[in-house]
Amino acid sequence: MKAAVVTSLGKLEVLELPMPELGEYDVLVRISYGSTCAGTDIHLMDGLHPYPIPFPTVLGHESVGRVVEVGSKVRNFRVGDLISRVGYPVRPELGLYSSWGGFAEYGVAKDHWQMRRDGLPEAEWTKSRVNQIIHPAIDEKTAPMIITWRETLSYDRRIGVGPGTRVLLVGSGANALAHAANCCNLGADVTAVGSLKRQASFEALPIRGYYNYREEGLAGRLMEERHGEPFDLLLDGVGASDNVNALLPLLKKDGTLGVYGWNGRRSYALNPFNAAHSFRLYSDGYDEEESHAEVQSLILQGKLKAGLWYDMDRPVPLDRITEAYDSLRKHEALKYLIKLNKE
């Protein structure tokens, strides 16, 4: 089988690997589609991920596939089920690691529900809770977006977004667009600040307004246009502390700052004295499992559409995945849909 492997710093190759070996709680999955994540994937390839990543490692954390074989103790997956967040496992005997391993022709998922019922230690199954069954009415080409939508929706709910929440969103990448969609679906009043190149994508959503992050005196302009009304939430979808520091004066007293983006995670420099008042910093993350059912419901209602993030009609074959990342480095697209198996 084939997989996309980061073999050394900055080098991504498609290699032949042995098929995964199944444990008794594992299912073998033929992976159909995955989607790129420019932030995490490129940071990982370039050695800039906040956590150490050994090479060689199989890339990809937004992939889905169908079960083709089940282990002896599996009770909750069946052959033919479409499963989220599947990937090639770590193979220490081969000196091969896995950064979720989703860009592979085959991978595994674990029956974490049965492992829990059988009393196995939580450390053995908790990370596999991302392996969830996808509703049969959801298209395989849409399904990879479930991962991004679950992560961001869980985060947005946990941070307190709800009807009427005044949100100032910084960023114009795929994750920022997901936050914008979620916040709109939750009934929030959303203003976005980002690159003008992405304005049309954000304005396809019912946001209040979109502003150029390079604009001089932007904080003053927003304050004036809003007649001094502050924001409840300042959400950094990039990890760009310079932009956030400039916009902190717009945050209300005891409002919330959430830093979701990875870009500046190692050296994020926040100046709290730029704010007009004390504020809360959210740093409790998200949980994909808790938002899985809600995201599927939103998809089935037509409130989340993958076509806003990537071209569903022209997926990139696994053999050409390096071209997709070359394009992402040039900011030519938000994401790419990767086809991981031939018909």
C-alpha positions as CSV (number, residue, x, y, z in Angstrom):
1,M,0.0,0.0,0.0
2,K,1.0,3.6,-0.5
3,A,1.2,6.5,2.0
4,A,2.5,10.1,2.2
5,V,5.5,10.1,4.5
6,V,7.5,13.1,5.8
7,T,10.9,11.5,5.4
8,S,13.0,14.4,6.7
9,L,12.6,18.1,7.4
10,G,10.6,19.7,4.7
11,K,10.5,16.5,2.5
12,L,7.2,14.7,1.7
13,E,7.3,11.5,-0.3
14,V,4.7,8.9,-1.4
15,L,6.2,5.5,-0.4
16,E,5.2,1.8,-0.4
17,L,4.5,0.5,3.1
18,P,3.4,-2.8,4.6
19,M,-0.3,-3.2,5.3
20,P,-1.3,-2.3,8.9
21,E,-1.4,-5.2,11.4
22,L,-4.7,-5.5,13.3
23,G,-5.2,-5.9,17.1
24,E,-8.3,-7.5,18.6
25,Y,-10.0,-4.1,19.1
26,D,-8.9,-2.7,15.7
27,V,-10.7,-2.5,12.3
28,L,-8.9,-2.3,9.0
29,V,-10.1,0.7,6.9
30,R,-9.7,1.4,3.2
31,I,-9.2,5.2,3.3
32,S,-11.1,7.0,0.6
33,Y,-10.5,10.7,1.1
34,G,-8.6,13.1,3.2
35,S,-8.2,16.9,3.4
36,T,-5.0,18.9,3.9
37,C,-4.5,21.1,7.0
38,A,-2.1,23.8,5.9
39,G,-1.3,25.0,9.5
40,T,-0.6,21.7,11.3
41,D,0.7,19.8,8.3
42,I,3.2,22.4,7.0
43,H,4.3,23.3,10.6
44,L,5.0,19.6,11.1
45,M,6.9,19.2,7.9
46,D,9.0,22.2,8.7
47,G,9.8,21.2,12.2
48,L,7.7,24.0,13.7
49,H,5.1,21.9,15.4
50,P,4.9,22.7,19.2
51,Y,5.5,19.1,20.0
52,P,8.5,17.1,18.8
53,I,7.7,15.0,15.7
54,P,10.2,12.2,14.8
55,F,10.8,11.4,11.1
56,P,9.9,9.4,9.1
57,T,6.2,9.9,9.9
58,V,3.0,9.3,7.9
59,L,1.1,12.6,7.5
60,G,-2.6,13.5,7.6
61,H,-5.3,13.9,10.3
62,E,-8.4,14.6,8.3
63,S,-9.1,11.3,6.6
64,V,-12.1,9.0,6.3
65,G,-12.5,5.5,5.1
66,R,-14.7,2.3,5.1
67,V,-14.2,-0.7,7.3
68,V,-13.1,-3.8,5.4
69,E,-12.1,-6.1,8.3
70,V,-12.8,-6.2,12.0
71,G,-10.8,-7.6,15.0
72,S,-12.1,-10.4,17.2
73,K,-13.3,-8.1,20.0
74,V,-14.9,-5.4,17.9
75,R,-18.6,-4.9,18.6
76,N,-19.4,-1.3,17.5
77,F,-18.0,-1.1,13.9
78,R,-19.2,-3.2,10.9
79,V,-17.8,-3.8,7.5
80,G,-18.9,-0.9,5.2
81,D,-19.1,1.7,8.0
82,L,-17.6,5.1,7.1
83,I,-15.2,6.1,9.9
84,S,-13.6,9.5,10.7
85,R,-10.0,10.2,11.6
86,V,-8.5,6.9,10.5
87,G,-4.8,6.5,9.8
88,Y,-1.8,4.3,9.5
89,P,-0.5,3.3,12.9
90,V,3.0,3.7,14.4
91,R,5.3,0.9,13.4
92,P,8.3,1.0,15.8
93,E,9.7,-2.2,14.4
94,L,10.0,-0.4,11.0
95,G,11.3,2.8,12.6
96,L,8.2,4.4,11.2
97,Y,6.1,7.0,13.1
98,S,2.6,8.3,12.5
99,S,1.4,11.9,12.6
100,W,-2.2,10.6,12.6
101,G,-1.3,8.8,9.4
102,G,-4.4,9.7,7.4
103,F,-2.8,10.1,4.0
104,A,-2.5,6.4,3.3
105,E,-4.4,3.8,1.3
106,Y,-5.2,1.8,4.4
107,G,-5.4,2.6,8.1
108,V,-7.0,1.4,11.4
109,A,-9.6,2.6,13.8
110,K,-10.2,1.3,17.3
111,D,-13.4,0.2,19.0
112,H,-12.8,2.6,21.9
113,W,-16.4,2.1,23.2
114,Q,-15.7,-1.7,23.7
115,M,-12.2,-1.1,25.1
116,R,-13.8,1.1,27.7
117,R,-16.5,-1.4,28.5
118,D,-13.9,-4.1,28.9
119,G,-12.0,-2.1,31.4
120,L,-8.9,-1.3,29.5
121,P,-6.9,1.7,30.8
122,E,-8.1,5.0,29.5
123,A,-4.7,5.8,28.0
124,E,-5.2,2.9,25.5
125,W,-8.4,4.2,24.0
126,T,-9.1,7.8,24.8
127,K,-7.2,9.2,21.7
128,S,-9.2,6.9,19.5
129,R,-12.5,8.6,20.4
130,V,-12.0,10.6,17.2
131,N,-12.9,7.4,15.3
132,Q,-16.6,7.9,14.9
133,I,-19.2,6.4,12.5
134,I,-20.4,8.9,9.9
135,H,-24.0,9.1,8.9
136,P,-24.6,7.1,5.6
137,A,-26.3,10.2,4.0
138,I,-23.1,12.2,4.2
139,D,-20.9,12.1,1.1
140,E,-17.4,10.7,1.3
141,K,-16.0,13.9,-0.3
142,T,-17.7,16.0,2.4
143,A,-16.8,13.7,5.3
144,P,-13.1,14.8,5.7
145,M,-14.3,18.3,6.7
146,I,-16.0,16.8,9.7
147,I,-12.7,16.8,11.5
148,T,-12.1,20.5,11.1
149,W,-15.8,21.3,11.9
150,R,-15.8,19.1,15.0
151,E,-12.6,20.6,16.4
152,T,-13.7,24.2,15.9
153,L,-17.3,23.7,16.9
154,S,-16.3,22.1,20.2
155,Y,-13.9,24.9,20.8
156,D,-16.5,27.6,20.0
157,R,-19.1,26.0,22.3
158,R,-16.7,25.6,25.1
159,I,-15.5,29.2,24.9
160,G,-19.1,30.4,25.2
161,V,-20.3,31.3,21.7
162,G,-24.1,31.5,21.6
163,P,-26.9,33.6,20.3
164,G,-25.9,37.3,20.2
165,T,-22.3,36.8,21.2
166,R,-20.2,39.6,19.6
167,V,-17.2,37.8,18.0
168,L,-14.2,39.5,16.5
169,L,-12.4,36.7,14.5
170,V,-8.8,37.2,13.4
171,G,-7.6,35.0,10.4
172,S,-8.6,34.0,6.9
173,G,-7.4,30.4,6.7
174,A,-9.5,27.2,6.7
175,N,-9.8,27.0,10.4
176,A,-10.8,30.7,10.7
177,L,-13.5,30.1,8.1
178,A,-14.7,27.1,10.1
179,H,-15.0,29.3,13.2
180,A,-16.9,31.9,11.3
181,A,-19.4,29.3,10.0
182,N,-19.8,27.8,13.5
183,C,-20.3,31.1,15.1
184,C,-22.9,32.1,12.5
185,N,-24.7,28.8,13.0
186,L,-24.7,29.4,16.8
187,G,-26.4,32.7,16.3
188,A,-23.4,35.0,17.0
189,D,-22.7,38.4,15.6
190,V,-19.4,37.8,13.6
191,T,-16.9,40.4,12.4
192,A,-13.8,39.0,10.6
193,V,-10.3,40.4,10.1
194,G,-8.1,38.8,7.5
195,S,-6.6,38.8,4.0
196,L,-8.6,40.5,1.3
197,K,-7.8,37.4,-0.9
198,R,-10.2,35.4,1.2
199,Q,-13.0,38.0,1.6
200,A,-15.4,36.3,-0.8
201,S,-15.3,33.0,1.1
202,F,-16.1,34.7,4.4
203,E,-18.8,36.9,2.9
204,A,-20.5,33.8,1.6
205,L,-21.5,33.4,5.3
206,P,-23.9,35.8,7.2
207,I,-21.2,37.7,8.9
208,R,-21.5,41.4,9.9
209,G,-18.4,42.5,8.1
210,Y,-14.9,41.6,6.8
211,Y,-11.9,43.9,7.2
212,N,-8.3,43.9,5.8
213,Y,-5.9,43.0,8.6
214,R,-3.3,45.3,7.1
215,E,-5.4,48.4,7.4
216,E,-3.8,51.2,9.4
217,G,-5.9,52.2,12.4
218,L,-8.2,49.3,12.1
219,A,-9.1,49.1,15.8
220,G,-10.1,52.8,15.7
221,R,-12.3,52.3,12.6
222,L,-14.1,49.3,14.1
223,M,-14.7,51.2,17.4
224,E,-16.1,54.1,15.5
225,E,-18.3,52.0,13.2
226,R,-19.6,50.1,16.2
227,H,-20.3,53.3,18.2
228,G,-18.0,52.1,20.9
229,E,-19.7,48.7,21.4
230,P,-17.0,46.2,22.4
231,F,-16.7,42.5,21.5
232,D,-17.5,39.7,23.9
233,L,-14.9,37.4,22.2
234,L,-11.6,38.0,20.4
235,L,-10.8,34.8,18.6
236,D,-7.3,34.4,17.0
237,G,-7.6,31.7,14.3
238,V,-4.0,32.2,13.2
239,G,-1.7,32.5,16.2
240,A,-0.7,36.1,15.3
241,S,-0.1,38.0,18.5
242,D,0.7,41.3,16.7
243,N,-2.8,41.5,15.2
244,V,-4.4,40.5,18.5
245,N,-2.4,43.1,20.5
246,A,-3.6,45.8,18.1
247,L,-7.3,44.7,18.5
248,L,-7.3,44.0,22.3
249,P,-8.8,47.5,23.0
250,L,-12.0,46.3,21.4
251,L,-12.5,43.5,23.9
252,K,-15.1,44.2,26.6
253,K,-14.5,44.2,30.3
254,D,-14.1,40.5,31.4
255,G,-14.4,39.4,27.8
256,T,-12.6,36.4,26.4
257,L,-9.5,36.0,24.2
258,G,-9.1,32.6,22.6
259,V,-5.9,31.7,20.7
260,Y,-6.8,28.7,18.4
261,G,-4.1,29.1,15.7
262,W,-0.7,27.4,15.9
263,N,1.5,29.9,14.0
264,G,3.0,31.7,16.9
265,R,2.4,29.1,19.6
266,R,6.1,28.8,20.6
267,S,6.6,32.6,21.0
268,Y,3.2,34.1,21.4
269,A,3.7,37.5,23.0
270,L,0.6,39.0,24.4
271,N,0.5,42.5,25.9
272,P,-2.5,42.6,28.3
273,F,-2.0,46.3,28.9
274,N,-3.2,47.0,25.4
275,A,-6.7,46.0,26.6
276,A,-9.0,48.6,28.1
277,H,-10.0,46.2,30.9
278,S,-9.2,42.9,32.5
279,F,-10.1,39.9,30.3
280,R,-10.1,36.1,30.3
281,L,-7.7,33.9,28.3
282,Y,-9.2,30.6,27.2
283,S,-6.8,27.7,26.8
284,D,-8.8,24.6,27.4
285,G,-8.9,23.3,23.9
286,Y,-11.7,21.1,22.4
287,D,-13.0,17.5,22.2
288,E,-14.0,16.2,18.8
289,E,-16.3,13.4,20.1
290,E,-18.6,15.8,21.9
291,S,-19.4,17.8,18.7
292,H,-19.6,14.8,16.2
293,A,-23.4,14.4,16.3
294,E,-24.0,18.2,16.1
295,V,-21.7,18.6,13.1
296,Q,-23.4,15.8,11.2
297,S,-26.8,17.4,11.9
298,L,-25.5,20.7,10.5
299,I,-24.2,19.0,7.4
300,L,-27.5,17.2,6.8
301,Q,-29.4,20.5,7.3
302,G,-27.2,22.1,4.6
303,K,-25.6,24.5,7.1
304,L,-22.1,23.3,6.5
305,K,-20.9,22.8,2.9
306,A,-17.4,21.4,2.2
307,G,-17.3,23.2,-1.2
308,L,-16.6,26.4,0.6
309,W,-13.2,25.0,1.7
310,Y,-12.1,22.8,-1.2
311,D,-12.9,21.8,-4.7
312,M,-15.0,18.6,-4.4
313,D,-15.1,18.0,-8.1
314,R,-11.3,17.8,-8.5
315,P,-9.7,15.8,-5.7
316,V,-5.9,15.5,-5.8
317,P,-4.6,11.9,-6.2
318,L,-2.3,10.6,-3.5
319,D,0.6,10.4,-6.0
320,R,0.4,14.2,-6.5
321,I,-0.1,15.2,-2.9
322,T,3.2,17.2,-2.9
323,E,1.8,19.5,-5.6
324,A,-1.1,20.3,-3.2
325,Y,1.3,21.3,-0.5
326,D,3.4,23.4,-2.9
327,S,0.2,25.2,-3.7
328,L,-0.8,25.7,-0.1
329,R,2.6,27.2,0.7
330,K,1.8,29.8,-2.0
331,H,-1.6,30.5,-0.4
332,E,-3.4,29.4,-3.6
333,A,-6.1,27.5,-1.8
334,L,-7.6,27.0,1.6
335,K,-7.5,23.2,1.5
336,Y,-7.3,20.3,-1.0
337,L,-9.3,17.2,-1.1
338,I,-7.0,14.2,-1.4
339,K,-8.1,11.0,-3.1
340,L,-6.4,8.1,-1.3
341,N,-7.5,5.1,-3.2
342,K,-8.2,4.4,-6.9
343,E,-11.7,3.3,-7.9
